[in-house]
Amino acid sequence: MECGAEKINPYNDTDSKTAQVEQMFDSIAPAYDFMNRAMTFGIDKLWRAKAVRMLAKSAPKRILDIATGTGDLALLLRRKLKPQSIIGVDLSQGMIAIAQQKALKAGVADEVTFERGDCLNLRFADNSFDAITVAYGVRNFEHLDRGYAEMHRVLAPGGRLCVIELSTPTNRLVQPLYNFYTRRIIPFVGRGISNDPRAYTYLPESIAAVAQGNDMLELMRSAGFDECSFTPLTFGVCTIYFATKR
């Protein structure tokens, strides 16, 4: 099953989406955390905290955080859940470098490992993890069905998948404000802060195109997951998805 976001590329050139996404995040890595806080007014922290509380019920010991970015979710998972091991993987070496700096500053570099890797071709053996998390990353996958298949492969039976993703609100009162903010304000601020004129135009385009709600659940089920569910947050501008590997 194809996801519409797979056709949305950061730079619209002839390179693969994977290569373009890597280039984009290397470019915006220094401004990424600031822009996340500014774009969401800090609410992204609350979304992550909600997902971690939901995941805590299964008490995972081995966690893989895919599209880990600058490591915010991985470090929060370590602090709140105290798993035996946690590995954060991202395409962008620029993002990984910042995540590693955060781990060093927090004194947990020996507890949280960050490494560059491709979510469509994970190096890990089958059934390696009790939980897999992805925060604000699945819309950047070149092939989302293959990404979910890889996650299913490396997740242990009974393991939980948690996906946090930005989404489009359906409330008719919220939609006009949301559209103006994401299509006008975010690209304008992003161009000034990140010096990448395309990256923060790609953001709302990819949000609008990615599978949402039941369509996202169908992609998960097609990859073999069960007990698929979603929880909309903040008028639907963010959604938390959960699934289980049987």
C-alpha positions as CSV (number, residue, x, y, z in Angstrom):
1,M,0.0,0.0,0.0
2,E,1.4,3.4,-1.0
3,C,1.4,6.4,1.3
4,G,0.8,9.8,-0.3
5,A,3.7,11.3,1.7
6,E,6.1,9.1,-0.2
7,K,5.6,11.3,-3.3
8,I,6.4,14.5,-1.3
9,N,10.2,15.3,-1.5
10,P,12.1,18.0,0.3
11,Y,13.9,19.3,-2.8
12,N,11.9,17.9,-5.7
13,D,15.0,16.8,-7.6
14,T,16.1,13.4,-9.0
15,D,17.6,12.0,-5.9
16,S,15.7,9.4,-3.8
17,K,13.5,10.7,-1.0
18,T,15.8,9.0,1.5
19,A,18.8,10.9,0.2
20,Q,16.9,14.2,0.2
21,V,15.6,13.7,3.7
22,E,19.1,13.0,4.9
23,Q,20.3,16.2,3.2
24,M,17.5,18.2,4.7
25,F,18.0,17.1,8.3
26,D,21.7,17.6,8.0
27,S,21.0,21.1,6.9
28,I,18.5,22.1,9.6
29,A,20.0,20.1,12.5
30,P,21.4,23.2,14.3
31,A,18.0,24.8,14.3
32,Y,15.9,21.7,14.7
33,D,15.2,21.9,18.4
34,F,14.5,25.6,18.4
35,M,12.1,25.2,15.5
36,N,10.3,22.3,17.2
37,R,9.6,24.3,20.3
38,A,8.7,27.4,18.4
39,M,6.3,25.7,15.9
40,T,4.4,23.8,18.6
41,F,4.7,26.4,21.4
42,G,6.4,23.6,23.4
43,I,3.4,21.3,23.2
44,D,5.6,18.7,21.4
45,K,7.1,17.9,24.8
46,L,3.6,17.1,26.2
47,W,2.9,14.8,23.2
48,R,6.1,12.8,23.8
49,A,5.3,12.6,27.5
50,K,1.8,11.3,26.8
51,A,3.3,8.6,24.5
52,V,5.8,7.5,27.1
53,R,3.1,7.2,29.7
54,M,1.1,5.0,27.4
55,L,4.1,2.9,26.5
56,A,5.1,2.5,30.2
57,K,2.2,0.1,30.7
58,S,4.1,-2.6,28.8
59,A,7.4,-2.0,30.7
60,P,9.8,-2.6,27.7
61,K,13.4,-3.5,28.5
62,R,14.9,-3.1,25.0
63,I,13.8,-0.1,23.0
64,L,14.6,1.1,19.5
65,D,13.8,4.7,18.7
66,I,13.7,5.1,14.9
67,A,14.1,8.6,13.3
68,T,15.4,9.6,16.6
69,G,16.5,13.1,15.4
70,T,18.2,15.0,18.2
71,G,17.3,12.3,20.7
72,D,14.6,13.9,22.7
73,L,12.3,10.9,22.8
74,A,15.1,8.4,23.4
75,L,16.4,10.4,26.3
76,L,12.9,10.8,27.8
77,L,12.3,7.1,27.5
78,R,15.5,6.3,29.3
79,R,14.7,8.8,32.1
80,K,11.1,7.7,32.6
81,L,11.1,3.9,31.8
82,K,14.7,3.0,32.7
83,P,15.0,0.2,30.1
84,Q,18.0,-2.1,30.0
85,S,19.0,-0.7,26.6
86,I,17.8,2.0,24.2
87,I,19.2,2.6,20.7
88,G,18.3,5.7,18.6
89,V,18.7,5.5,14.8
90,D,18.5,8.3,12.3
91,L,19.5,8.9,8.7
92,S,21.1,12.2,9.5
93,Q,24.6,12.3,11.0
94,G,24.1,15.9,11.8
95,M,21.1,15.0,14.0
96,I,22.8,12.1,15.6
97,A,25.8,14.3,16.6
98,I,23.5,16.6,18.5
99,A,21.7,13.6,20.2
100,Q,25.1,12.2,21.3
101,Q,26.0,15.6,22.7
102,K,22.8,15.6,24.7
103,A,23.5,12.2,26.1
104,L,27.0,13.2,27.1
105,K,25.7,16.3,28.8
106,A,23.1,14.2,30.7
107,G,25.7,11.7,31.7
108,V,23.9,8.8,30.0
109,A,26.1,8.2,27.0
110,D,26.7,4.7,28.2
111,E,23.0,4.0,28.5
112,V,21.6,5.4,25.3
113,T,23.3,4.6,22.0
114,F,22.8,6.8,18.9
115,E,23.8,5.7,15.5
116,R,23.2,6.5,11.8
117,G,21.0,4.0,10.1
118,D,18.3,3.4,7.4
119,C,14.9,2.6,8.8
120,L,14.1,0.6,5.6
121,N,17.2,-1.6,6.2
122,L,17.8,-2.1,9.9
123,R,21.0,-3.9,11.0
124,F,19.3,-5.7,13.9
125,A,18.3,-9.3,14.1
126,D,14.7,-10.5,14.2
127,N,12.8,-10.1,17.5
128,S,15.4,-7.8,19.0
129,F,13.3,-5.2,20.8
130,D,10.4,-5.0,23.2
131,A,9.3,-1.6,21.9
132,I,9.9,0.5,18.9
133,T,9.1,4.2,18.8
134,V,9.0,6.8,16.0
135,A,8.3,10.5,16.7
136,Y,7.5,12.8,13.8
137,G,9.3,10.6,11.4
138,V,7.2,8.2,9.4
139,R,6.0,10.8,7.0
140,N,9.7,11.1,5.9
141,F,10.0,7.4,5.0
142,E,10.5,6.7,1.3
143,H,8.5,3.5,1.6
144,L,6.3,3.5,4.7
145,D,5.1,-0.1,4.1
146,R,8.7,-1.3,4.0
147,G,9.5,0.7,7.1
148,Y,6.6,-0.9,9.1
149,A,7.7,-4.3,7.8
150,E,11.2,-3.7,9.1
151,M,9.8,-2.6,12.5
152,H,7.7,-5.7,12.6
153,R,10.7,-7.9,11.9
154,V,12.9,-6.5,14.6
155,L,10.1,-6.3,17.2
156,A,9.8,-9.2,19.6
157,P,6.5,-11.1,19.8
158,G,4.2,-9.2,22.2
159,G,6.3,-6.0,21.6
160,R,4.7,-2.6,21.1
161,L,5.0,-0.1,18.4
162,C,4.4,3.6,19.2
163,V,4.3,6.2,16.5
164,I,3.8,9.9,17.2
165,E,3.0,11.9,14.0
166,L,1.7,15.3,13.2
167,S,-1.7,15.3,11.5
168,T,-4.3,17.5,10.0
169,P,-7.2,18.6,12.3
170,T,-10.7,17.9,11.0
171,N,-12.5,20.5,13.1
172,R,-13.8,23.2,10.7
173,L,-13.1,26.0,13.2
174,V,-9.5,24.9,13.7
175,Q,-8.7,24.1,10.1
176,P,-8.4,27.7,8.7
177,L,-6.0,28.8,11.6
178,Y,-4.0,25.6,11.2
179,N,-3.7,26.0,7.4
180,F,-2.6,29.6,7.7
181,Y,-0.1,28.8,10.4
182,T,1.5,25.8,8.8
183,R,1.5,27.1,5.2
184,R,2.4,30.7,5.9
185,I,4.0,31.3,9.3
186,I,6.1,28.1,9.7
187,P,7.8,28.4,6.2
188,F,8.5,32.1,6.8
189,V,10.1,31.6,10.2
190,G,11.8,28.4,9.0
191,R,13.5,30.1,6.2
192,G,14.9,32.8,8.5
193,I,16.1,30.4,11.2
194,S,17.3,27.4,9.4
195,N,18.6,29.1,6.2
196,D,16.9,26.2,4.2
197,P,14.2,27.8,2.1
198,R,12.6,24.4,1.3
199,A,12.7,22.4,4.5
200,Y,9.8,24.1,6.3
201,T,7.6,24.2,3.2
202,Y,8.1,20.5,2.9
203,L,6.9,20.0,6.5
204,P,3.2,21.0,6.0
205,E,3.1,19.3,2.6
206,S,4.3,16.0,4.1
207,I,1.8,16.3,7.1
208,A,-1.1,16.8,4.7
209,A,0.0,13.8,2.5
210,V,0.8,11.2,5.1
211,A,-1.7,8.5,6.0
212,Q,-3.8,9.4,9.0
213,G,-6.2,7.8,11.4
214,N,-7.6,4.5,10.0
215,D,-5.5,4.7,6.9
216,M,-2.4,4.6,9.1
217,L,-3.8,1.7,11.0
218,E,-4.4,-0.2,7.8
219,L,-0.7,0.3,6.8
220,M,0.3,-1.2,10.2
221,R,-2.1,-4.1,9.8
222,S,-0.7,-4.8,6.4
223,A,2.7,-5.1,7.9
224,G,1.5,-7.8,10.3
225,F,0.6,-5.7,13.4
226,D,-2.4,-6.3,15.6
227,E,-4.3,-4.3,18.3
228,C,-3.8,-1.1,16.2
229,S,-5.3,2.1,17.6
230,F,-4.8,5.8,17.5
231,T,-5.3,8.7,19.9
232,P,-5.7,12.3,18.5
233,L,-4.2,15.1,20.5
234,T,-4.6,18.9,20.6
235,F,-7.5,19.2,18.2
236,G,-6.0,16.6,16.0
237,V,-2.7,18.3,15.1
238,C,-0.9,15.3,16.5
239,T,-1.8,11.6,16.7
240,I,-0.3,8.8,18.7
241,Y,-0.6,5.3,17.1
242,F,-0.1,2.0,18.9
243,A,0.2,-1.5,17.6
244,T,1.4,-4.9,18.8
245,K,3.3,-7.7,17.2
246,R,1.7,-11.1,17.9
